[in-house]
């Protein structure tokens, strides 16, 4: 039986992930763009199935423990999964009658899911594949307004407020203290030319040595607000995005770049040519469409239209699956 809102045993729409921030954020963003009250379920994969996902093997109904077994007994009407573990979970739920949407290339034929949503830089194509530029996220005008209200202290900083989003090393490029110093030299040059202030924020992959350098960075005459880790208080990343007049960003995170580009601020990318592989293809696409420019000390601000794919993808999912729009009921 597929549950409906009246059943109460399981949500009508469910976001599934392994709990990793990037996967959880994408699954929940799409699920709540489809159904604002969508619930979230974090998978707890067990051996041996976690090594084989998303491939099926005997006994995989037990792959995620009793909590997920309960979902198989009373599945949601729609499940949105992101990541390799979720790809197995959505396959299992589809076998129990749920409609399923898988985010990111599952590395198996897309026919195992009702729909697959994949970034253009993955190069995936098919009749049931929806592509997008970058990643899914909740950043829109309402989200930014809430973030400004949550972090009103940034309003007092002089303009232009330049948000500096600092990532870290990945399999496609390194990022150490020397790279951070080069990033900040360019940002400091921009601030020295135009005045204003800097808002610095680290991410989950920022190395400890870079965090330490970020926390203590200073330049004469430039107001700075910096956040390096949880001990510095609530993470102000959302507020910095919302209050930024300009954004400088490292090139390592597709998610971080996608969210920066969803604002109305011009985005400058540090060393875009240093990246390799699929993230490099994404950065190149942003450069080609004029949404970002390379970060240089003398880089000038430019008019920027927000790049927001989540609402478009959600509308396409509704169309293909015959789902009602939010606030309406199915005929």
TAGI-V924978 format. One record per pair of residues at least 24 apart in sequence whose C-alpha atoms are under 10 Angstrom apart, sorted by the first residue. I is the first residue (numbers start at 1). J is the second residue. D is the distance in whole Angstrom. If there is no record, write none. Layout:
i=I j=J d=D
i=I j=J d=D
This chain:
i=1 j=72 d=9
i=1 j=73 d=8
i=1 j=74 d=6
i=1 j=75 d=7
i=1 j=76 d=9
i=1 j=77 d=9
i=1 j=96 d=8
i=1 j=97 d=7
i=1 j=98 d=9
i=2 j=71 d=10
i=2 j=72 d=9
i=2 j=73 d=9
i=2 j=74 d=6
i=2 j=75 d=5
i=2 j=76 d=6
i=2 j=77 d=6
i=2 j=78 d=9
i=2 j=93 d=10
i=2 j=96 d=8
i=2 j=97 d=6
i=2 j=98 d=6
i=2 j=99 d=9
i=3 j=71 d=9
i=3 j=73 d=10
i=3 j=74 d=6
i=3 j=75 d=6
i=3 j=76 d=5
i=3 j=77 d=6
i=3 j=78 d=9
i=3 j=97 d=10
i=3 j=98 d=9
i=4 j=74 d=10
i=4 j=75 d=9
i=4 j=76 d=7
i=4 j=77 d=6
i=4 j=78 d=10
i=5 j=76 d=9
i=5 j=77 d=9
i=7 j=74 d=9
i=7 j=76 d=10
i=8 j=74 d=10
i=9 j=70 d=9
i=9 j=71 d=9
i=9 j=73 d=10
i=9 j=74 d=7
i=9 j=75 d=9
i=9 j=76 d=9
i=10 j=39 d=9
i=10 j=70 d=9
i=10 j=71 d=7
i=10 j=72 d=10
i=10 j=73 d=10
i=10 j=74 d=6
i=10 j=75 d=7
i=10 j=76 d=6
i=10 j=77 d=9
i=11 j=37 d=9
i=11 j=38 d=7
i=11 j=39 d=6
i=11 j=40 d=9
i=11 j=71 d=9
i=11 j=74 d=9
i=11 j=75 d=8
i=11 j=76 d=6
i=11 j=77 d=8
i=11 j=78 d=9
i=11 j=79 d=9
i=12 j=37 d=9
i=12 j=38 d=7
i=12 j=39 d=8
i=12 j=75 d=8
i=12 j=76 d=5
i=12 j=77 d=5
i=12 j=78 d=6
i=12 j=79 d=8
i=12 j=98 d=10
i=13 j=37 d=8
i=13 j=38 d=5
i=13 j=39 d=7
i=13 j=40 d=9
i=13 j=75 d=9
i=13 j=76 d=6
i=13 j=77 d=6
i=13 j=78 d=5
i=13 j=79 d=6
i=13 j=80 d=8
i=13 j=98 d=10
i=13 j=99 d=9
i=13 j=100 d=10
i=14 j=38 d=6
i=14 j=39 d=5
i=14 j=40 d=6
i=14 j=41 d=7
i=14 j=71 d=10
i=14 j=75 d=9
i=14 j=76 d=7
i=14 j=77 d=8
i=14 j=78 d=6
i=14 j=79 d=5
i=14 j=80 d=6
i=14 j=81 d=8
i=14 j=100 d=10
i=15 j=39 d=6
i=15 j=40 d=5
i=15 j=41 d=6
i=15 j=42 d=8
i=15 j=78 d=9
i=15 j=79 d=6
i=15 j=80 d=5
i=15 j=81 d=6
i=15 j=82 d=8
i=15 j=86 d=9
i=15 j=90 d=10
i=15 j=101 d=10
i=16 j=40 d=6
i=16 j=41 d=5
i=16 j=42 d=6
i=16 j=43 d=7
i=16 j=79 d=7
i=16 j=80 d=6
i=16 j=81 d=4
i=16 j=82 d=7
i=16 j=83 d=9
i=16 j=85 d=9
i=16 j=86 d=6
i=16 j=87 d=9
i=16 j=89 d=8
i=16 j=90 d=8
i=16 j=102 d=9
i=17 j=41 d=7
i=17 j=42 d=5
i=17 j=43 d=6
i=17 j=44 d=9
i=17 j=80 d=9
i=17 j=81 d=6
i=17 j=82 d=5
i=17 j=83 d=6
i=17 j=84 d=9
i=17 j=85 d=7
i=17 j=86 d=5
i=17 j=87 d=9
i=17 j=89 d=9
i=17 j=90 d=10
i=17 j=103 d=10
i=18 j=42 d=5
i=18 j=43 d=5
i=18 j=44 d=7
i=18 j=45 d=8
i=18 j=81 d=9
i=18 j=82 d=8
i=18 j=83 d=7
i=18 j=84 d=8
i=18 j=85 d=6
i=18 j=86 d=7
i=19 j=43 d=7
i=19 j=44 d=9
i=19 j=82 d=10
i=19 j=83 d=10
i=19 j=86 d=10
i=20 j=82 d=10
i=20 j=83 d=9
i=21 j=204 d=9
i=22 j=82 d=9
i=22 j=83 d=9
i=22 j=135 d=9
i=22 j=136 d=9
i=22 j=137 d=9
i=22 j=253 d=10
i=22 j=254 d=10
i=22 j=255 d=7
i=22 j=256 d=9
i=23 j=81 d=8
i=23 j=82 d=5
i=23 j=83 d=6
i=23 j=84 d=9
i=23 j=86 d=9
i=23 j=103 d=9
i=23 j=104 d=9
i=23 j=135 d=10
i=23 j=136 d=10
i=23 j=255 d=10
i=24 j=81 d=8
i=24 j=82 d=7
i=24 j=83 d=9
i=24 j=86 d=10
i=24 j=137 d=10
i=25 j=82 d=9
i=25 j=135 d=10
i=25 j=136 d=8
i=25 j=137 d=6
i=25 j=138 d=8
i=25 j=255 d=9
i=26 j=80 d=9
i=26 j=81 d=9
i=26 j=82 d=7
i=26 j=83 d=9
i=26 j=103 d=8
i=26 j=104 d=9
i=26 j=135 d=7
i=26 j=136 d=5
i=26 j=137 d=6
i=26 j=138 d=8
i=26 j=255 d=9
i=26 j=310 d=9
i=27 j=79 d=9
i=27 j=80 d=6
i=27 j=81 d=6
i=27 j=82 d=5
i=27 j=83 d=9
i=27 j=86 d=9
i=27 j=101 d=9
i=27 j=102 d=8
i=27 j=103 d=7
i=27 j=104 d=10
i=27 j=136 d=8
i=27 j=137 d=9
i=28 j=80 d=8
i=28 j=81 d=9
i=28 j=82 d=9
i=28 j=136 d=9
i=28 j=137 d=8
i=28 j=138 d=9
i=29 j=80 d=10
i=29 j=135 d=10
i=29 j=136 d=6
i=29 j=137 d=5
i=29 j=138 d=5
i=29 j=139 d=9
i=29 j=310 d=7
i=29 j=311 d=9
i=29 j=314 d=9
i=30 j=80 d=7
i=30 j=81 d=9
i=30 j=82 d=10
i=30 j=101 d=9
i=30 j=103 d=9
i=30 j=117 d=10
i=30 j=136 d=7
i=30 j=137 d=7
i=30 j=138 d=8
i=30 j=309 d=10
i=30 j=310 d=6
i=30 j=311 d=8
i=30 j=313 d=8
i=30 j=314 d=6
i=30 j=317 d=9
i=31 j=78 d=9
i=31 j=79 d=8
i=31 j=80 d=6
i=31 j=81 d=9
i=31 j=101 d=9
i=31 j=310 d=10
i=31 j=314 d=8
i=32 j=80 d=10
i=32 j=138 d=9
i=32 j=314 d=9
i=32 j=326 d=9
i=33 j=137 d=10
i=33 j=138 d=8
i=33 j=310 d=7
i=33 j=311 d=7
i=33 j=312 d=10
i=33 j=313 d=9
i=33 j=314 d=6
i=33 j=315 d=9
i=33 j=325 d=10
i=33 j=326 d=8
i=34 j=78 d=10
i=34 j=80 d=10
i=34 j=310 d=10
i=34 j=311 d=9
i=34 j=313 d=10
i=34 j=314 d=6
i=34 j=315 d=8
i=34 j=317 d=8
i=34 j=318 d=7
i=34 j=323 d=8
i=34 j=324 d=9
i=34 j=325 d=7
i=34 j=326 d=7
i=35 j=78 d=10
i=35 j=314 d=10
i=35 j=323 d=10
i=35 j=324 d=9
i=35 j=325 d=8
i=35 j=326 d=6
i=35 j=327 d=9
i=36 j=326 d=7
i=36 j=327 d=9
i=37 j=326 d=10
i=38 j=78 d=9
i=38 j=79 d=9
i=38 j=80 d=10
i=39 j=76 d=10
i=39 j=79 d=10
i=40 j=79 d=10
i=40 j=80 d=9
i=40 j=81 d=10
i=41 j=67 d=9
i=41 j=68 d=8
i=41 j=71 d=10
i=41 j=79 d=10
i=41 j=81 d=10
i=41 j=86 d=10
i=42 j=67 d=10
i=42 j=68 d=9
i=42 j=86 d=9
i=43 j=67 d=9
i=43 j=68 d=7
i=43 j=85 d=8
i=43 j=86 d=7
i=43 j=89 d=8
i=44 j=68 d=9
i=44 j=85 d=9
i=45 j=85 d=7
i=45 j=86 d=9
i=45 j=88 d=10
i=45 j=89 d=10
i=49 j=85 d=9
i=49 j=88 d=9
i=50 j=84 d=9
i=50 j=85 d=7
i=50 j=88 d=9
i=51 j=84 d=10
i=51 j=85 d=9
i=52 j=84 d=9
i=52 j=85 d=9
i=52 j=88 d=9
i=53 j=83 d=10
i=53 j=84 d=6
i=53 j=85 d=6
i=53 j=86 d=8
i=53 j=87 d=7
i=53 j=88 d=5
i=53 j=89 d=9
i=53 j=106 d=9
i=54 j=83 d=9
i=54 j=84 d=6
i=54 j=85 d=6
i=54 j=86 d=8
i=54 j=87 d=5
i=54 j=88 d=4
i=54 j=89 d=8
i=54 j=90 d=9
i=54 j=91 d=8
i=54 j=92 d=10
i=54 j=106 d=7
i=54 j=107 d=8
i=54 j=108 d=8
i=54 j=112 d=10
i=55 j=84 d=9
i=55 j=85 d=10
i=55 j=87 d=9
i=55 j=88 d=7
i=55 j=91 d=9
i=55 j=106 d=10
i=55 j=107 d=10
i=55 j=108 d=8
i=56 j=88 d=7
i=56 j=89 d=10
i=56 j=91 d=9
i=56 j=92 d=9
i=60 j=88 d=9
i=60 j=89 d=9
i=60 j=92 d=8
i=61 j=88 d=10
i=61 j=89 d=9
i=61 j=92 d=7
i=61 j=93 d=10
i=63 j=88 d=9
i=63 j=89 d=8
i=63 j=92 d=10
i=64 j=88 d=10
i=64 j=89 d=8
i=68 j=93 d=10
i=69 j=93 d=10
i=71 j=96 d=10
i=72 j=96 d=7
i=72 j=97 d=9
i=72 j=98 d=9
i=74 j=98 d=10
i=75 j=99 d=10
i=76 j=100 d=10
i=78 j=321 d=10
i=78 j=323 d=10
i=80 j=115 d=10
i=80 j=116 d=10
i=80 j=117 d=10
i=81 j=116 d=10
i=81 j=117 d=10
i=82 j=106 d=9
i=82 j=116 d=10
i=82 j=117 d=9
i=87 j=112 d=9
i=87 j=113 d=9
i=87 j=116 d=10
i=88 j=112 d=10
i=90 j=114 d=10
i=99 j=321 d=8
i=100 j=321 d=10
i=101 j=128 d=10
i=101 j=129 d=10
i=101 j=317 d=8
i=101 j=321 d=10
i=102 j=129 d=10
i=103 j=129 d=10
i=103 j=130 d=9
i=103 j=131 d=10
i=103 j=135 d=9
i=103 j=136 d=9
i=104 j=131 d=9
i=104 j=135 d=9
i=104 j=136 d=10
i=105 j=129 d=9
i=114 j=317 d=10
i=114 j=320 d=9
i=114 j=321 d=8
i=115 j=317 d=8
i=115 j=320 d=9
i=115 j=321 d=9
i=116 j=317 d=10
i=117 j=313 d=8
i=117 j=317 d=9
i=119 j=254 d=10
i=119 j=278 d=10
i=119 j=282 d=9
i=120 j=278 d=9
i=120 j=281 d=9
i=120 j=282 d=8
i=120 j=285 d=9
i=121 j=277 d=9
i=121 j=278 d=6
i=121 j=279 d=7
i=121 j=280 d=9
i=121 j=281 d=6
i=121 j=282 d=6
i=121 j=283 d=9
i=121 j=284 d=10
i=121 j=285 d=9
i=122 j=277 d=10
i=122 j=278 d=6
i=122 j=279 d=9
i=122 j=281 d=9
i=122 j=282 d=9
i=123 j=278 d=9
i=128 j=317 d=10
i=128 j=320 d=9
i=130 j=313 d=7
i=130 j=316 d=8
i=130 j=317 d=8
i=131 j=309 d=10
i=131 j=313 d=8
i=132 j=308 d=10
i=132 j=309 d=6
i=132 j=310 d=9
i=132 j=312 d=9
i=132 j=313 d=7
i=133 j=254 d=10
i=133 j=258 d=8
i=133 j=282 d=7
i=133 j=285 d=8
i=133 j=286 d=9
i=133 j=307 d=8
i=133 j=308 d=9
i=133 j=309 d=7
i=133 j=310 d=10
i=134 j=253 d=10
i=134 j=254 d=6
i=134 j=255 d=7
i=134 j=256 d=9
i=134 j=257 d=8
i=134 j=258 d=6
i=134 j=259 d=9
i=134 j=261 d=10
i=134 j=279 d=9
i=134 j=282 d=7
i=134 j=283 d=9
i=134 j=285 d=10
i=134 j=286 d=9
i=134 j=307 d=9
i=134 j=308 d=9
i=134 j=309 d=8
i=134 j=310 d=10
i=135 j=253 d=10
i=135 j=254 d=7
i=135 j=255 d=6
i=135 j=256 d=9
i=135 j=257 d=9
i=135 j=258 d=6
i=135 j=259 d=8
i=135 j=308 d=9
i=135 j=309 d=8
i=135 j=310 d=8
i=136 j=254 d=10
i=136 j=255 d=8
i=136 j=258 d=8
i=136 j=259 d=9
i=136 j=308 d=8
i=136 j=309 d=7
i=136 j=310 d=5
i=136 j=311 d=9
i=136 j=313 d=9
i=136 j=314 d=10
i=137 j=255 d=8
i=137 j=256 d=10
i=137 j=258 d=8
i=137 j=259 d=7
i=137 j=262 d=9
i=137 j=308 d=8
i=137 j=309 d=8
i=137 j=310 d=6
i=137 j=311 d=10
i=138 j=259 d=8
i=138 j=262 d=9
i=138 j=308 d=9
i=138 j=309 d=10
i=138 j=310 d=7
i=138 j=311 d=9
i=139 j=238 d=9
i=139 j=241 d=9
i=139 j=242 d=9
i=139 j=258 d=9
i=139 j=259 d=6
i=139 j=260 d=9
i=139 j=261 d=9
i=139 j=262 d=6
i=139 j=263 d=8
i=139 j=306 d=10
i=139 j=307 d=10
i=139 j=308 d=8
i=139 j=309 d=10
i=139 j=310 d=9
i=140 j=242 d=10
i=140 j=259 d=9
i=140 j=262 d=7
i=140 j=263 d=7
i=140 j=264 d=10
i=140 j=306 d=9
i=140 j=307 d=10
i=140 j=308 d=7
i=140 j=309 d=10
i=140 j=310 d=9
i=140 j=311 d=9
i=141 j=242 d=9
i=141 j=262 d=9
i=141 j=263 d=8
i=141 j=264 d=9
i=141 j=306 d=10
i=143 j=238 d=9
i=143 j=239 d=10
i=143 j=242 d=8
i=144 j=238 d=7
i=144 j=239 d=8
i=144 j=240 d=10
i=144 j=241 d=8
i=144 j=242 d=5
i=144 j=243 d=8
i=144 j=262 d=10
i=144 j=263 d=8
i=145 j=239 d=9
i=145 j=242 d=7
i=145 j=243 d=9
i=146 j=238 d=9
i=146 j=239 d=9
i=146 j=242 d=9
i=147 j=236 d=9
i=147 j=237 d=9
i=147 j=238 d=6
i=147 j=239 d=5
i=147 j=240 d=8
i=147 j=241 d=8
i=147 j=242 d=6
i=147 j=243 d=8
i=148 j=238 d=8
i=148 j=239 d=5
i=148 j=240 d=8
i=148 j=241 d=9
i=148 j=242 d=6
i=148 j=243 d=6
i=149 j=239 d=8
i=149 j=242 d=9
i=150 j=236 d=9
i=150 j=238 d=9
i=150 j=239 d=7
i=150 j=242 d=10
i=151 j=234 d=10
i=151 j=236 d=7
i=151 j=237 d=10
i=151 j=238 d=8
i=151 j=239 d=5
i=151 j=240 d=8
i=151 j=242 d=9
i=151 j=243 d=9
i=152 j=239 d=8
i=152 j=243 d=9
i=153 j=239 d=9
i=153 j=243 d=10
i=154 j=197 d=10
i=154 j=199 d=9
i=154 j=225 d=9
i=154 j=236 d=10
i=154 j=239 d=8
i=154 j=240 d=7
i=154 j=242 d=9
i=154 j=243 d=7
i=154 j=244 d=9
i=155 j=239 d=10
i=155 j=243 d=7
i=155 j=244 d=10
i=157 j=196 d=7
i=157 j=197 d=6
i=157 j=198 d=9
i=157 j=199 d=9
i=157 j=223 d=7
i=157 j=224 d=9
i=157 j=225 d=9
i=157 j=243 d=9
i=158 j=195 d=8
i=158 j=196 d=5
i=158 j=197 d=6
i=158 j=198 d=9
i=158 j=222 d=9
i=158 j=223 d=8
i=159 j=191 d=10
i=159 j=194 d=9
i=159 j=195 d=7
i=159 j=196 d=4
i=159 j=197 d=6
i=159 j=198 d=9
i=159 j=243 d=10
i=159 j=244 d=9
i=159 j=245 d=7
i=159 j=246 d=10
i=160 j=191 d=8
i=160 j=194 d=7
i=160 j=195 d=7
i=160 j=196 d=5
i=160 j=197 d=6
i=160 j=198 d=9
i=160 j=243 d=10
i=160 j=244 d=8
i=160 j=245 d=5
i=160 j=246 d=7
i=160 j=301 d=10
i=161 j=191 d=9
i=161 j=195 d=9
i=161 j=196 d=6
i=161 j=197 d=5
i=161 j=198 d=6
i=161 j=199 d=7
i=161 j=223 d=10
i=161 j=224 d=10
i=161 j=240 d=9
i=161 j=241 d=10
i=161 j=243 d=7
i=161 j=244 d=5
i=161 j=245 d=5
i=161 j=246 d=6
i=161 j=247 d=8
i=162 j=187 d=8
i=162 j=188 d=10
i=162 j=190 d=9
i=162 j=191 d=8
i=162 j=195 d=10
i=162 j=196 d=8
i=162 j=197 d=6
i=162 j=198 d=5
i=162 j=199 d=6
i=162 j=200 d=8
i=162 j=224 d=10
i=162 j=240 d=9
i=162 j=241 d=9
i=162 j=243 d=9
i=162 j=244 d=6
i=162 j=245 d=6
i=162 j=246 d=5
i=162 j=247 d=6
i=162 j=248 d=7
i=162 j=265 d=9
i=162 j=266 d=10
i=162 j=267 d=10
i=163 j=187 d=10
i=163 j=197 d=9
i=163 j=198 d=6
i=163 j=199 d=5
i=163 j=200 d=6
i=163 j=201 d=8
i=163 j=225 d=9
i=163 j=226 d=10
i=163 j=237 d=9
i=163 j=239 d=10
i=163 j=240 d=6
i=163 j=241 d=7
i=163 j=242 d=9
i=163 j=243 d=8
i=163 j=244 d=6
i=163 j=245 d=8
i=163 j=246 d=6
i=163 j=247 d=5
i=163 j=248 d=6
i=163 j=249 d=8
i=163 j=260 d=10
i=163 j=265 d=10
i=163 j=267 d=9
i=164 j=198 d=7
i=164 j=199 d=6
i=164 j=200 d=5
i=164 j=201 d=6
i=164 j=202 d=9
i=164 j=226 d=9
i=164 j=237 d=10
i=164 j=240 d=9
i=164 j=241 d=9
i=164 j=244 d=9
i=164 j=246 d=9
i=164 j=247 d=6
i=164 j=248 d=5
i=164 j=249 d=6
i=164 j=250 d=8
i=164 j=267 d=10
i=164 j=268 d=9
i=164 j=269 d=10
i=165 j=199 d=9
i=165 j=200 d=6
i=165 j=201 d=5
i=165 j=202 d=6
i=165 j=203 d=8
i=165 j=237 d=8
i=165 j=240 d=9
i=165 j=241 d=9
i=165 j=247 d=7
i=165 j=248 d=6
i=165 j=249 d=5
i=165 j=250 d=7
i=165 j=251 d=10
i=165 j=256 d=8
i=165 j=257 d=9
i=165 j=260 d=9
i=165 j=269 d=10
i=166 j=200 d=7
i=166 j=201 d=6
i=166 j=202 d=5
i=166 j=203 d=6
i=166 j=204 d=9
i=166 j=205 d=9
i=166 j=206 d=7
i=166 j=210 d=9
i=166 j=211 d=9
i=166 j=214 d=9
i=166 j=228 d=10
i=166 j=248 d=9
i=166 j=249 d=6
i=166 j=250 d=6
i=166 j=251 d=9
i=166 j=252 d=9
i=166 j=253 d=10
i=166 j=256 d=9
i=166 j=270 d=10
i=167 j=201 d=9
i=167 j=202 d=6
i=167 j=203 d=5
i=167 j=204 d=7
i=167 j=205 d=6
i=167 j=206 d=5
i=167 j=207 d=9
i=167 j=210 d=9
i=167 j=249 d=8
i=167 j=250 d=6
i=167 j=251 d=8
i=167 j=252 d=6
i=167 j=253 d=7
i=167 j=256 d=8
i=168 j=202 d=9
i=168 j=203 d=8
i=168 j=204 d=8
i=168 j=205 d=5
i=168 j=206 d=4
i=168 j=207 d=6
i=168 j=208 d=10
i=168 j=210 d=8
i=168 j=211 d=10
i=168 j=250 d=8
i=168 j=251 d=9
i=168 j=252 d=7
i=168 j=253 d=9
i=169 j=205 d=7
i=169 j=206 d=7
i=169 j=207 d=8
i=169 j=250 d=10
i=169 j=251 d=10
i=169 j=252 d=7
i=169 j=253 d=10
i=170 j=205 d=8
i=170 j=252 d=7
i=170 j=253 d=9
i=170 j=275 d=9
i=170 j=276 d=10
i=171 j=252 d=9
i=171 j=275 d=9
i=171 j=276 d=9
i=171 j=277 d=9
i=172 j=251 d=10
i=172 j=252 d=8
i=172 j=274 d=8
i=172 j=275 d=6
i=172 j=276 d=5
i=172 j=277 d=7
i=172 j=278 d=9
i=172 j=279 d=8
i=172 j=280 d=8
i=173 j=251 d=9
i=173 j=252 d=7
i=173 j=273 d=10
i=173 j=274 d=6
i=173 j=275 d=5
i=173 j=276 d=7
i=173 j=277 d=10
i=173 j=279 d=10
i=173 j=280 d=10
i=174 j=252 d=9
i=174 j=274 d=9
i=174 j=275 d=9
i=175 j=205 d=10
i=175 j=206 d=8
i=175 j=207 d=8
i=175 j=210 d=9
i=175 j=250 d=9
i=175 j=251 d=10
i=175 j=252 d=9
i=176 j=206 d=9
i=176 j=207 d=7
i=176 j=208 d=10
i=176 j=209 d=8
i=176 j=210 d=6
i=177 j=207 d=9
i=177 j=208 d=10
i=177 j=209 d=7
i=177 j=210 d=5
i=177 j=211 d=9
i=177 j=212 d=9
i=177 j=213 d=7
i=177 j=214 d=9
i=178 j=210 d=9
i=179 j=210 d=9
i=179 j=250 d=10
i=179 j=270 d=9
i=179 j=271 d=9
i=180 j=209 d=10
i=180 j=210 d=7
i=180 j=211 d=10
i=180 j=213 d=8
i=180 j=214 d=8
i=180 j=250 d=9
i=180 j=270 d=10
i=181 j=210 d=9
i=181 j=213 d=8
i=181 j=214 d=9
i=181 j=217 d=9
i=182 j=270 d=9
i=182 j=271 d=9
i=182 j=296 d=10
i=183 j=248 d=9
i=183 j=249 d=9
i=183 j=250 d=8
i=183 j=269 d=9
i=183 j=270 d=6
i=183 j=271 d=8
i=183 j=295 d=8
i=183 j=296 d=9
i=183 j=297 d=9
i=184 j=214 d=9
i=184 j=217 d=9
i=184 j=218 d=10
i=184 j=219 d=10
i=184 j=248 d=9
i=184 j=270 d=10
i=184 j=297 d=9
i=185 j=219 d=10
i=185 j=296 d=9
i=185 j=297 d=7
i=186 j=248 d=9
i=186 j=270 d=9
i=186 j=295 d=7
i=186 j=296 d=5
i=186 j=297 d=4
i=186 j=298 d=8
i=186 j=299 d=9
i=187 j=247 d=10
i=187 j=248 d=7
i=187 j=268 d=10
i=187 j=270 d=10
i=187 j=295 d=8
i=187 j=296 d=8
i=187 j=297 d=6
i=187 j=298 d=9
i=187 j=299 d=9
i=188 j=218 d=9
i=188 j=219 d=7
i=188 j=220 d=10
i=188 j=222 d=8
i=188 j=296 d=10
i=188 j=297 d=7
i=189 j=296 d=8
i=189 j=297 d=5
i=189 j=298 d=7
i=189 j=299 d=9
i=190 j=295 d=9
i=190 j=296 d=8
i=190 j=297 d=5
i=190 j=298 d=6
i=190 j=299 d=7
i=190 j=300 d=8
i=190 j=301 d=10
i=191 j=219 d=9
i=191 j=221 d=10
i=191 j=222 d=7
i=191 j=223 d=10
i=191 j=297 d=8
i=191 j=298 d=10
i=192 j=219 d=9
i=192 j=220 d=9
i=192 j=221 d=8
i=192 j=222 d=8
i=192 j=297 d=9
i=192 j=298 d=10
i=193 j=297 d=9
i=193 j=298 d=8
i=193 j=300 d=10
i=194 j=298 d=10
i=194 j=300 d=9
i=195 j=221 d=9
i=195 j=222 d=7
i=195 j=223 d=9
i=196 j=221 d=9
i=196 j=222 d=7
i=196 j=223 d=7
i=196 j=224 d=10
i=196 j=245 d=10
i=197 j=221 d=9
i=197 j=222 d=6
i=197 j=223 d=5
i=197 j=224 d=6
i=197 j=225 d=8
i=197 j=244 d=10
i=197 j=245 d=10
i=198 j=222 d=7
i=198 j=223 d=6
i=198 j=224 d=5
i=198 j=225 d=6
i=198 j=226 d=8
i=198 j=240 d=10
i=198 j=244 d=9
i=198 j=246 d=10
i=198 j=247 d=10
i=198 j=248 d=10
i=199 j=223 d=9
i=199 j=224 d=6
i=199 j=225 d=5
i=199 j=226 d=6
i=199 j=227 d=8
i=199 j=236 d=9
i=199 j=237 d=9
i=199 j=239 d=10
i=199 j=240 d=7
i=199 j=241 d=9
i=199 j=243 d=10
i=199 j=244 d=8
i=199 j=247 d=9
i=199 j=248 d=10
i=200 j=224 d=7
i=200 j=225 d=6
i=200 j=226 d=5
i=200 j=227 d=6
i=200 j=228 d=8
i=200 j=236 d=9
i=200 j=237 d=9
i=200 j=240 d=8
i=200 j=248 d=10
i=201 j=225 d=9
i=201 j=226 d=6
i=201 j=227 d=5
i=201 j=228 d=6
i=201 j=229 d=9
i=201 j=235 d=8
i=201 j=236 d=8
i=201 j=237 d=6
i=201 j=240 d=8
i=202 j=226 d=8
i=202 j=227 d=6
i=202 j=228 d=5
i=202 j=229 d=7
i=202 j=235 d=9
i=202 j=236 d=10
i=202 j=237 d=8
i=203 j=227 d=9
i=203 j=228 d=8
i=203 j=229 d=8
i=203 j=235 d=10
i=203 j=237 d=9
i=203 j=253 d=10
i=203 j=256 d=9
i=204 j=228 d=10
i=204 j=229 d=9
i=205 j=252 d=10
i=205 j=253 d=9
i=241 j=265 d=9
i=245 j=301 d=9
i=246 j=301 d=7
i=246 j=302 d=9
i=247 j=292 d=10
i=247 j=295 d=10
i=247 j=301 d=10
i=248 j=292 d=10
i=248 j=293 d=10
i=248 j=294 d=9
i=248 j=295 d=7
i=248 j=296 d=10
i=249 j=292 d=10
i=249 j=294 d=10
i=249 j=295 d=8
i=250 j=275 d=10
i=250 j=295 d=9
i=251 j=275 d=7
i=251 j=279 d=8
i=251 j=280 d=8
i=251 j=282 d=10
i=251 j=283 d=7
i=252 j=276 d=10
i=252 j=279 d=7
i=252 j=280 d=9
i=252 j=283 d=9
i=253 j=279 d=8
i=253 j=283 d=10
i=254 j=278 d=9
i=254 j=279 d=6
i=254 j=280 d=9
i=254 j=282 d=7
i=254 j=283 d=8
i=257 j=282 d=9
i=257 j=283 d=9
i=257 j=286 d=9
i=257 j=292 d=9
i=258 j=282 d=10
i=258 j=283 d=10
i=258 j=286 d=10
i=258 j=306 d=10
i=258 j=307 d=8
i=258 j=308 d=8
i=258 j=309 d=9
i=259 j=306 d=9
i=259 j=307 d=9
i=259 j=308 d=8
i=260 j=292 d=10
i=260 j=306 d=9
i=260 j=307 d=9
i=261 j=286 d=9
i=261 j=291 d=7
i=261 j=292 d=8
i=261 j=304 d=9
i=261 j=305 d=8
i=261 j=306 d=6
i=261 j=307 d=6
i=261 j=308 d=8
i=262 j=291 d=10
i=262 j=304 d=10
i=262 j=305 d=8
i=262 j=306 d=5
i=262 j=307 d=5
i=262 j=308 d=5
i=262 j=309 d=9
i=263 j=304 d=9
i=263 j=305 d=8
i=263 j=306 d=5
i=263 j=307 d=8
i=263 j=308 d=9
i=264 j=291 d=10
i=264 j=303 d=8
i=264 j=304 d=6
i=264 j=305 d=6
i=264 j=306 d=5
i=264 j=307 d=9
i=265 j=291 d=10
i=265 j=292 d=10
i=265 j=301 d=9
i=265 j=302 d=9
i=265 j=303 d=8
i=265 j=304 d=6
i=265 j=305 d=8
i=265 j=306 d=8
i=266 j=290 d=10
i=266 j=291 d=7
i=266 j=292 d=7
i=266 j=293 d=8
i=266 j=300 d=9
i=266 j=301 d=6
i=266 j=302 d=6
i=266 j=303 d=7
i=266 j=304 d=5
i=266 j=305 d=8
i=266 j=306 d=9
i=267 j=291 d=7
i=267 j=292 d=5
i=267 j=293 d=7
i=267 j=294 d=9
i=267 j=295 d=8
i=267 j=301 d=9
i=267 j=302 d=9
i=267 j=304 d=8
i=268 j=292 d=6
i=268 j=293 d=5
i=268 j=294 d=5
i=268 j=295 d=5
i=268 j=296 d=8
i=268 j=299 d=8
i=268 j=300 d=10
i=268 j=301 d=9
i=269 j=293 d=6
i=269 j=294 d=5
i=269 j=295 d=5
i=269 j=296 d=9
i=270 j=294 d=6
i=270 j=295 d=5
i=270 j=296 d=8
i=271 j=295 d=7
i=271 j=296 d=9
